[in-house]
Amino acid sequence: MPVVQGQFTAEDGATLRYRHWPAAAACDRAVLLVAEEPGRWREPAAALADFNVFAWEPRAGAGCFMTHVRDAEQLARHIEARHGIALETMAAIATGLGATIAATWAHDYAPPLRALVLVNPNLPRWGLGAGRGLRAAARRIVEDAAAIVAPAQLLITDGGAHRAARDRLFGHLGSALKDRHEFATAAEARETLAAARRFVAAAFANPPARADLGEADRRGPWKEEFDANTAPLPWFSARRWGYAGLGLAMRSIGRLSRGIDLGLAAGFDSGPMFDHVYRDKAKGITPLGRRIDRDFLNRPGWRAVRARRRHLEAMLGEAVAALRAAGAPIHVVEIGAGGARYTLEALRKHAPEATALLLDRDPSSVAAARALAAELGMGGIRSEIGDGFDRAALAGLRPKPTISLVSGLYEQHADNAPLRESLAGLAAAMPEGSHIVYTNQIWNPQLAFISRMLTTRDGGRWVMRRRSQAEMDQLVAGAGFAKRAMAIDDDAIATVSLARRL
């Protein structure tokens, strides 16, 4: 079978290579093979001759495990653009470290794969390996595997290695269709390949088996997690008194930190708080206060917020470039805009000619956005009181928005009904070919701490319900949008996605 060498550009600009075995006959289906041993591919490629087969090995020397996951996403998007094969007609077969990468990709990016086959996924409990973050990723995909909704098969040929973690992974999978086989020894490679081939062939032969997450706000692991974080702790619980001690420390010595003091006074979800996080400059009373503030700003959640800002600017730039290429006008609407600092700065960089409508329910935020637009000398900017969940008002927006921005707003609502109303209103206003940029929180190791210790601008507890990326993407797709790109931070907490109005 002839092999074609190909290459693609990774998110960080690196040029990476892959192998492509074209299908024996014209075919719009593909199998992506991922493993760290390139010599393994000739036999699998021959066994899958009726598919387009693409083989890729993780790059050496990646400093962070998430680099590999981003590479997998970029390769799939490259195949989609270069070879005309949609993600919906791709399957993935991955082994060892490659299987961990593929599972993390399926968890974090929620690609609509037809099938996912994991052979001996490497799920370490200790150590790092494969660059920073492998252990954290393994924990995330095992404990939160309900977020993996593609039809999945787990194949094991190396006995008891990682057995407990693999058992939990399979048990937690959210796939509507899942299958597992264990073989006696690694010498059963042909049987393993045959099992994978049967599973993939069946997945393509039948209608897509998609798990429906439309009721994830009513039942399931993320609702249970939200309920647990919302419920009061028992009076004699050690956690209750531990949080009480932390609260006392925050309200006393913690106030030496500018960030903690600001959060306690204005709310940890307030505009001034986020401005402090974005600036990322430790401030406080005395050197101790500045040290506490630096530790506060370095927490994973705040790192993710800063990464989200960078990714929002990049996605906005992509949307602007697409509209310009199509000769379309650039009319932006942002709901829940707050002070809109990063939006206005990004527009000034990417589309100074754009018009923009910034909507928020808080009068002080509306005033702050107006003042900033004037300070930056930007014309065509309106900042007004508006409800991002008022379907009728959004549907009547004029001029019709060609870019909609929703950053951090949907994460504040546990129920999906308001999101459906908001997305339906935006979709009704937006013409075909326009774009929406939206954010999501798929994971946060400090979610319980946040719910117990941090307060919002109205003085209430800051309790958030996570949504898997698959759940969020299904809500967006249900409103008539098709996802085109996504970015995620190294801690795998905050995602930014770009979708096109169909």
Helices and strands as residue ranges (DSSP letters): E 4-9, E 15-21, E 30-34, G 38-40, H 42-47, E 52-56, H 65-83, G 87-89, E 90-95, H 97-109, E 115-119, H 134-143, G 145-147, E 152-156, H 163-172, E 178-182, H 189-205, H 221-230, H 238-251, G 253-256, H 258-266, H 271-279, H 286-297, H 300-325, E 331-335, H 341-350, E 355-360, H 363-375, E 381-385, H 391-395, E 403-406, G 410-412, H 417-429, E 435-441, H 447-453, H 469-478, E 481-488, E 494-501
